[in-house]
């Protein structure tokens, strides 16, 4: 009797694993060609706004890779992942630096790459659990295998949170500078990229001294970056 139950449970677990692997790979393949219409973060932020008696707001406007300023792409790499074109989803040096710094600092920093952030934004929910981090690594591996760097950057710059109810480079460019993402200057792109870590608390157009310093560092890093051969 016990053996039969064990076999039944094991069969169920195997089927569940097979389904999860097949479904996740299918999802990654699908979004290689189809633009993600919405993310879990957009939905959860929308409900948070409603809970605060605000209007539902998901301000986004998808733009193809070529319709986004090279300045914005360089700013994103300079701010978040300077080895984006070199690594295969994980920057272990950045992770090691983050671990060492977090051991001696109250202000925690992350070592996530643009690929990891894209995996989290498109396929997962917010959180810091080991389960979510494990799933983030799983999806990161697959998008690096099945997507090009160009596609990763395109999706990243269209779904990332860039303000209260603002998602993607086009919506941010319109909200902050009343222009298209295609026409962002180097300074404007650096200002938008400077708030990526905390877009609900930092301002691109009214920066604190700390954010202003981040903008300066991002502009410096943009100058030092080599060509981004997508």
Backbone torsions as a table, in degrees:
resi	resn	phi	psi	omega
1	UNK	NA	-49.1	-179.0
2	UNK	-63.3	-40.9	178.5
3	UNK	-61.6	-39.2	179.9
4	UNK	-64.9	-42.6	179.0
5	UNK	-64.3	-42.2	-179.8
6	UNK	-62.1	-43.8	179.6
7	UNK	-63.1	-39.2	-179.9
8	UNK	-65.8	-43.4	178.9
9	UNK	-64.7	-44.6	-179.6
10	UNK	-62.2	-39.3	178.0
11	UNK	-63.8	-40.9	178.2
12	UNK	-63.5	-43.5	179.7
13	UNK	-62.0	-44.4	179.9
14	UNK	-62.3	-43.4	179.3
15	UNK	-64.1	-39.4	179.4
16	UNK	-64.5	-41.3	178.9
17	UNK	-65.5	-43.5	178.9
18	UNK	-62.0	-42.6	179.4
19	UNK	-63.4	-43.6	-178.9
20	UNK	-62.7	-46.8	-179.7
21	UNK	-61.6	-47.3	-178.8
22	UNK	-64.1	-43.0	-177.6
23	UNK	-67.5	-40.2	-178.7
24	UNK	-69.3	-41.1	177.6
25	UNK	-65.4	-40.9	177.7
26	UNK	-61.5	-42.1	179.4
27	UNK	-62.6	-43.0	178.4
28	UNK	-64.7	-44.4	177.8
29	UNK	-61.6	-41.7	-179.7
30	UNK	-60.0	-45.7	-177.4
31	UNK	-78.3	-3.0	169.3
32	UNK	-68.0	-30.2	-175.6
33	UNK	-114.4	-25.4	-176.9
34	UNK	-111.4	133.6	-179.4
35	UNK	-74.8	129.6	178.7
36	UNK	-58.1	123.5	-176.6
37	UNK	-73.2	-31.7	-177.1
38	UNK	-160.5	162.0	178.0
39	UNK	-125.6	164.2	178.6
40	UNK	-60.6	-36.9	-179.3
41	UNK	-64.1	-42.8	179.3
42	UNK	-58.8	-44.2	-178.9
43	UNK	-66.3	-46.3	-178.1
44	UNK	-65.4	-38.4	177.0
45	UNK	-65.3	-36.1	177.1
46	UNK	-60.9	-43.8	177.9
47	UNK	-67.6	-35.4	176.7
48	UNK	-62.1	-41.0	177.7
49	UNK	-63.0	-42.4	179.1
50	UNK	-63.5	-38.0	178.5
51	UNK	-64.6	-27.6	177.7
52	UNK	-92.7	16.0	179.6
53	UNK	61.7	33.9	174.9
54	UNK	-106.3	163.9	176.5
55	UNK	-69.7	148.5	172.2
56	UNK	-62.4	130.3	-176.5
57	UNK	-145.1	117.1	169.5
58	UNK	-131.7	91.1	-176.3
59	UNK	-92.1	107.5	-179.0
60	UNK	-149.5	152.0	179.4
61	UNK	-151.4	101.1	-173.9
62	UNK	-63.6	133.5	174.8
63	UNK	-126.5	136.9	176.9
64	UNK	-65.2	162.6	-176.0
65	UNK	-50.9	-46.3	-176.3
66	UNK	-69.8	-16.1	-178.4
67	UNK	-91.6	4.5	178.6
68	UNK	-111.2	132.4	-177.7
69	UNK	-54.6	139.1	173.9
70	UNK	-59.4	-29.4	177.1
71	UNK	-60.1	-39.3	-179.6
72	UNK	-68.4	-39.1	178.6
73	UNK	-65.5	-44.2	179.4
74	UNK	-65.9	-37.8	179.5
75	UNK	-65.1	-40.7	178.9
76	UNK	-62.5	-45.2	178.7
77	UNK	-64.9	-44.0	-178.9
78	UNK	-63.0	-35.0	-176.3
79	UNK	-84.3	-37.3	-166.9
80	UNK	-114.5	-26.7	-168.4
81	UNK	-165.7	79.4	-172.3
82	UNK	-70.7	-13.7	177.4
83	UNK	-104.8	22.4	-176.0
84	UNK	-54.4	-42.6	-176.6
85	UNK	-75.5	-12.5	-174.2
86	UNK	-102.2	-37.5	-173.3
87	UNK	-84.2	173.1	180.0
88	UNK	-113.6	42.0	176.2
89	UNK	113.6	-28.8	-176.1
90	UNK	-131.0	130.8	176.8
91	UNK	-106.3	93.6	-173.5
92	UNK	-67.5	-27.8	175.9
93	UNK	-66.4	-42.4	178.9
94	UNK	-65.9	-39.4	178.2
95	UNK	-63.0	-42.7	179.2
96	UNK	-63.7	-42.4	178.5
97	UNK	-62.8	-41.3	-179.1
98	UNK	-65.0	-41.4	179.3
99	UNK	-62.2	-45.9	-179.4
100	UNK	-63.3	-43.4	-179.1
101	UNK	-68.2	-39.6	-178.2
102	UNK	-67.4	-23.4	177.7
103	UNK	-68.7	-22.9	-175.4
104	UNK	-122.0	16.9	-177.3
105	UNK	-142.6	143.4	176.8
106	UNK	-78.2	-28.2	179.6
107	UNK	-86.3	103.1	-175.2
108	UNK	-74.8	140.1	174.3
109	UNK	-119.5	157.4	-179.3
110	UNK	-107.8	163.9	177.0
111	UNK	-118.9	22.3	-176.4
112	UNK	-72.2	139.0	176.1
113	UNK	-83.0	170.6	174.5
114	UNK	-60.9	-36.5	177.7
115	UNK	-62.8	-44.1	178.7
116	UNK	-64.7	-42.5	179.6
117	UNK	-64.5	-37.0	177.7
118	UNK	-65.2	-43.9	178.0
119	UNK	-59.2	-44.9	179.8
120	UNK	-64.3	-47.6	-175.3
121	UNK	-65.1	-38.5	-173.6
122	UNK	-84.7	-40.2	-169.2
123	UNK	-110.0	-14.2	-169.7
124	UNK	-128.3	-178.4	-179.9
125	UNK	-106.9	168.4	176.3
126	UNK	-72.6	150.0	177.6
127	UNK	150.2	171.1	-177.1
128	UNK	-127.5	19.8	-177.9
129	UNK	-73.6	160.0	178.0
130	UNK	-65.1	-33.9	179.0
131	UNK	-62.9	-47.3	-178.7
132	UNK	-65.2	-39.3	178.5
133	UNK	-65.6	-36.6	177.3
134	UNK	-65.5	-42.7	177.4
135	UNK	-66.4	-35.6	176.7
136	UNK	-60.7	-44.7	178.3
137	UNK	-63.0	-40.5	179.5
138	UNK	-59.7	-51.5	-178.6
139	UNK	-70.0	-32.1	176.4
140	UNK	-61.6	-44.5	179.5
141	UNK	-58.0	-43.6	-176.1
142	UNK	-73.8	-37.3	178.8
143	UNK	-70.2	-30.2	176.0
144	UNK	-69.6	-33.0	178.9
145	UNK	-76.1	-37.3	-169.0
146	UNK	-106.3	-16.7	178.1
147	UNK	-109.4	158.7	170.8
148	UNK	-86.6	164.4	175.0
149	UNK	-61.0	-35.6	177.8
150	UNK	-60.2	-45.8	-179.9
151	UNK	-66.2	-40.5	178.7
152	UNK	-59.4	-47.2	-179.7
153	UNK	-64.8	-40.0	179.2
154	UNK	-60.6	-48.5	-179.8
155	UNK	-65.0	-45.2	-179.0
156	UNK	-54.8	-49.0	-175.4
157	UNK	-76.5	-3.0	176.8
158	UNK	-106.1	-17.1	-176.2
159	UNK	-116.7	-15.4	-175.4
160	UNK	-65.5	142.4	178.6
161	UNK	-71.8	128.6	-177.3
162	UNK	-128.8	19.4	179.4
163	UNK	157.8	-178.2	-178.2
164	UNK	-70.5	102.7	-178.3
165	UNK	77.2	11.9	-177.3
166	UNK	-111.2	124.7	-176.7
167	UNK	-133.1	127.2	176.1
168	UNK	93.2	159.1	-174.4
169	UNK	-65.2	-38.7	-177.6
170	UNK	-65.8	-47.6	179.5
171	UNK	-62.0	-39.3	179.0
172	UNK	-66.9	-43.9	179.7
173	UNK	-61.0	-41.4	179.4
174	UNK	-68.6	-42.4	-177.4
175	UNK	-67.6	-41.3	-172.9
176	UNK	-94.0	-30.7	-173.7
177	UNK	-129.9	1.5	176.7
178	UNK	54.3	43.4	178.0
179	UNK	-147.8	169.2	179.1
180	UNK	-76.5	153.8	175.8
181	UNK	-61.9	-22.3	179.2
182	UNK	-67.8	-21.3	-173.1
183	UNK	-111.4	14.1	179.8
184	UNK	-66.2	135.0	175.4
185	UNK	-79.8	170.9	179.2
186	UNK	-61.4	-42.7	-179.7
187	UNK	-66.0	-42.4	179.8
188	UNK	-66.6	-41.8	179.0
189	UNK	-63.7	-41.0	178.3
190	UNK	-64.3	-37.1	179.3
191	UNK	-64.9	-42.3	178.3
192	UNK	-66.3	-44.3	-179.1
193	UNK	-64.7	-27.1	-177.0
194	UNK	-65.9	-22.1	-177.3
195	UNK	-99.1	2.3	-178.8
196	UNK	-50.8	-43.2	-176.5
197	UNK	-66.6	-25.6	-175.9
198	UNK	-149.5	66.7	-171.8
199	UNK	-69.1	-15.7	179.2
200	UNK	-88.4	-12.4	-176.5
201	UNK	-118.9	-20.6	180.0
202	UNK	-106.6	153.1	-178.8
203	UNK	-118.1	134.8	177.3
204	UNK	-75.1	-33.4	-174.8
205	UNK	-100.0	-18.9	175.8
206	UNK	-128.4	66.4	-171.7
207	UNK	-74.8	146.7	169.1
208	UNK	-71.8	174.3	178.7
209	UNK	-60.4	-39.4	179.9
210	UNK	-64.5	-45.5	-179.3
211	UNK	-67.3	-37.0	177.3
212	UNK	-61.6	-38.3	177.5
213	UNK	-67.0	-38.7	175.5
214	UNK	-60.1	-41.5	179.3
215	UNK	-61.3	-41.6	178.5
216	UNK	-62.8	-45.9	-179.9
217	UNK	-63.5	-38.6	179.1
218	UNK	-64.4	-42.2	178.3
219	UNK	-63.0	-38.3	177.0
220	UNK	-64.0	-43.8	179.2
221	UNK	-65.9	-34.6	177.8
222	UNK	-61.6	-37.0	179.4
223	UNK	-68.6	-35.0	-175.8
224	UNK	-80.7	-20.0	-177.2
225	UNK	-63.2	141.4	172.3
226	UNK	-76.6	-174.5	178.8
227	UNK	-64.5	140.7	176.9
228	UNK	-96.9	92.9	-175.5
229	UNK	-88.0	80.4	-179.3
230	UNK	-72.9	NA	NA
